[in-house]
Amino acid sequence: MLRKIAFSLLLLTLFFSGVNLQPALATTDLSFQQTLNPVDDDFSIQQKFPEKQKVDFGGIVRMSSPQAAQFVKSKNTTEHSFKEDFVGKPNVAKFDIAYIKETNKVYLIDKSGKVVIETGYVFAKP
C-alpha cells in the first residue's frame, strides 16, 4: 500500500513539474531499434565496428566436391556437420564450402553468393 502511494506521488510530481517523458521514450525506442537492426544504408560497418576489416572476396571460389570431401576429411568430420556447426541444421543445404585462392582461407558462402561466413580454417591444397 505504501509503495502505491509513493509511486502515485512520484507520478504526480513529475506531471506537475512539467517534465516531458516523451523525448526520453523516443530516444530509448530509437536506440532499441538500432540494436535490433544494425544495418543502416548510410552507416558503414567500419564506422559501427571499427575493429572489423573489410575482406576482399574477389578471389573466392567454391570448392569442388572432391576438394570439399578432402577438406572435411582432414578435419575428421563430414560436409554436413561442418556446415551445421556454422549455420545450423536448417541452413546446411543453402551454403557451400569455399576458399580464397590467394590466402586459402575457408568460408561458407550461400547459394546466391551474398552471404559469406568466415570459418577460421585454412584449406591445404594437395
C-alpha positions as a Markdown table, in Angstrom:
| # | Residue | x | y | z |
|---|---|---|---|---|
| 1 | Met | 0.0 | 0.0 | 0.0 |
| 2 | Leu | 2.8 | 2.4 | 0.9 |
| 3 | Arg | 4.6 | 1.6 | -2.4 |
| 4 | Lys | 1.5 | 2.5 | -4.4 |
| 5 | Ile | 1.2 | 5.8 | -2.6 |
| 6 | Ala | 4.9 | 6.6 | -3.1 |
| 7 | Phe | 4.6 | 5.7 | -6.8 |
| 8 | Ser | 1.5 | 7.8 | -7.2 |
| 9 | Leu | 3.2 | 10.8 | -5.6 |
| 10 | Leu | 6.2 | 10.4 | -7.9 |
| 11 | Leu | 4.0 | 10.4 | -11.0 |
| 12 | Leu | 2.0 | 13.4 | -9.7 |
| 13 | Thr | 5.3 | 15.3 | -9.0 |
| 14 | Leu | 6.6 | 14.5 | -12.5 |
| 15 | Phe | 3.3 | 15.5 | -14.1 |
| 16 | Phe | 3.0 | 18.9 | -12.3 |
| 17 | Ser | 6.7 | 19.7 | -12.6 |
| 18 | Gly | 6.4 | 19.8 | -16.4 |
| 19 | Val | 8.9 | 17.0 | -17.0 |
| 20 | Asn | 8.3 | 15.7 | -20.5 |
| 21 | Leu | 8.9 | 12.0 | -20.6 |
| 22 | Gln | 8.2 | 11.7 | -24.3 |
| 23 | Pro | 11.7 | 12.6 | -25.7 |
| 24 | Ala | 13.3 | 10.1 | -23.3 |
| 25 | Leu | 10.9 | 7.3 | -24.5 |
| 26 | Ala | 11.6 | 8.2 | -28.1 |
| 27 | Thr | 15.4 | 8.1 | -27.6 |
| 28 | Thr | 15.0 | 4.7 | -25.9 |
| 29 | Asp | 12.9 | 3.4 | -28.7 |
| 30 | Leu | 15.4 | 4.6 | -31.4 |
| 31 | Ser | 18.4 | 3.1 | -29.7 |
| 32 | Phe | 16.4 | -0.2 | -29.2 |
| 33 | Gln | 15.5 | -0.2 | -32.8 |
| 34 | Gln | 19.2 | 0.4 | -33.8 |
| 35 | Thr | 20.2 | -2.5 | -31.6 |
| 36 | Leu | 17.7 | -4.8 | -33.3 |
| 37 | Asn | 18.5 | -3.6 | -36.8 |
| 38 | Pro | 22.2 | -2.7 | -37.0 |
| 39 | Val | 22.1 | -2.5 | -40.8 |
| 40 | Asp | 21.8 | 1.1 | -42.0 |
| 41 | Asp | 22.1 | 2.3 | -45.5 |
| 42 | Asp | 24.1 | 5.5 | -44.6 |
| 43 | Phe | 26.1 | 3.9 | -41.8 |
| 44 | Ser | 29.1 | 1.8 | -42.8 |
| 45 | Ile | 30.1 | -1.4 | -41.0 |
| 46 | Gln | 33.6 | 0.2 | -40.4 |
| 47 | Gln | 32.0 | 3.1 | -38.5 |
| 48 | Lys | 29.9 | 0.9 | -36.4 |
| 49 | Phe | 32.5 | -1.8 | -35.8 |
| 50 | Pro | 35.9 | -0.2 | -36.4 |
| 51 | Glu | 37.8 | -3.4 | -35.3 |
| 52 | Lys | 36.2 | -5.3 | -38.3 |
| 53 | Gln | 38.1 | -5.0 | -41.5 |
| 54 | Lys | 36.7 | -5.5 | -45.0 |
| 55 | Val | 37.8 | -8.7 | -46.6 |
| 56 | Asp | 38.2 | -8.8 | -50.4 |
| 57 | Phe | 36.1 | -11.7 | -51.6 |
| 58 | Gly | 37.0 | -11.2 | -55.2 |
| 59 | Gly | 39.1 | -14.4 | -55.3 |
| 60 | Ile | 36.6 | -16.6 | -53.5 |
| 61 | Val | 36.0 | -19.9 | -55.2 |
| 62 | Arg | 33.5 | -22.7 | -54.3 |
| 63 | Met | 35.3 | -25.9 | -53.6 |
| 64 | Ser | 34.6 | -28.8 | -55.9 |
| 65 | Ser | 33.1 | -31.9 | -54.4 |
| 66 | Pro | 36.4 | -33.8 | -54.2 |
| 67 | Gln | 38.1 | -30.7 | -52.6 |
| 68 | Ala | 35.4 | -30.3 | -50.1 |
| 69 | Ala | 35.4 | -34.0 | -49.2 |
| 70 | Gln | 39.2 | -33.9 | -48.8 |
| 71 | Phe | 39.0 | -30.8 | -46.6 |
| 72 | Val | 36.3 | -32.1 | -44.2 |
| 73 | Lys | 38.0 | -35.5 | -44.1 |
| 74 | Ser | 41.2 | -33.7 | -42.8 |
| 75 | Lys | 39.0 | -32.2 | -40.1 |
| 76 | Asn | 37.6 | -35.6 | -39.1 |
| 77 | Thr | 34.0 | -34.5 | -40.0 |
| 78 | Thr | 31.5 | -34.5 | -42.8 |
| 79 | Glu | 30.5 | -31.7 | -45.1 |
| 80 | His | 27.0 | -31.7 | -43.5 |
| 81 | Ser | 28.3 | -31.5 | -39.9 |
| 82 | Phe | 31.0 | -28.9 | -40.8 |
| 83 | Lys | 28.4 | -26.6 | -42.3 |
| 84 | Glu | 25.9 | -27.3 | -39.5 |
| 85 | Asp | 28.4 | -26.0 | -36.9 |
| 86 | Phe | 28.4 | -22.6 | -38.5 |
| 87 | Val | 24.9 | -22.1 | -40.0 |
| 88 | Gly | 22.7 | -24.6 | -38.1 |
| 89 | Lys | 20.9 | -27.7 | -39.4 |
| 90 | Pro | 18.1 | -26.0 | -41.3 |
| 91 | Asn | 20.5 | -23.9 | -43.4 |
| 92 | Val | 23.1 | -26.6 | -44.3 |
| 93 | Ala | 21.7 | -27.1 | -47.9 |
| 94 | Lys | 21.8 | -23.3 | -48.5 |
| 95 | Phe | 25.6 | -23.0 | -48.2 |
| 96 | Asp | 28.7 | -24.3 | -50.0 |
| 97 | Ile | 32.3 | -24.5 | -48.7 |
| 98 | Ala | 34.5 | -22.0 | -50.5 |
| 99 | Tyr | 38.0 | -20.6 | -50.2 |
| 100 | Ile | 40.0 | -17.6 | -51.3 |
| 101 | Lys | 42.7 | -18.7 | -53.7 |
| 102 | Glu | 45.4 | -16.2 | -52.5 |
| 103 | Thr | 45.1 | -17.0 | -48.8 |
| 104 | Asn | 43.4 | -20.4 | -48.8 |
| 105 | Lys | 41.1 | -19.2 | -46.0 |
| 106 | Val | 37.9 | -21.3 | -45.9 |
| 107 | Tyr | 34.5 | -19.7 | -45.9 |
| 108 | Leu | 30.9 | -20.8 | -46.2 |
| 109 | Ile | 29.0 | -19.0 | -49.0 |
| 110 | Asp | 25.3 | -19.1 | -49.6 |
| 111 | Lys | 23.9 | -20.2 | -53.0 |
| 112 | Ser | 23.2 | -16.6 | -54.0 |
| 113 | Gly | 26.7 | -15.5 | -53.2 |
| 114 | Lys | 25.6 | -12.7 | -50.9 |
| 115 | Val | 26.3 | -14.2 | -47.5 |
| 116 | Val | 29.9 | -15.2 | -46.7 |
| 117 | Ile | 30.8 | -16.7 | -43.3 |
| 118 | Glu | 34.4 | -16.9 | -42.2 |
| 119 | Thr | 35.2 | -20.3 | -40.6 |
| 120 | Gly | 38.7 | -19.7 | -39.4 |
| 121 | Tyr | 40.1 | -22.7 | -41.2 |
| 122 | Val | 42.7 | -22.8 | -44.0 |
| 123 | Phe | 42.5 | -25.1 | -47.0 |
| 124 | Ala | 45.7 | -27.0 | -47.6 |
| 125 | Lys | 45.7 | -27.9 | -51.3 |
| 126 | Pro | 47.3 | -31.3 | -52.2 |
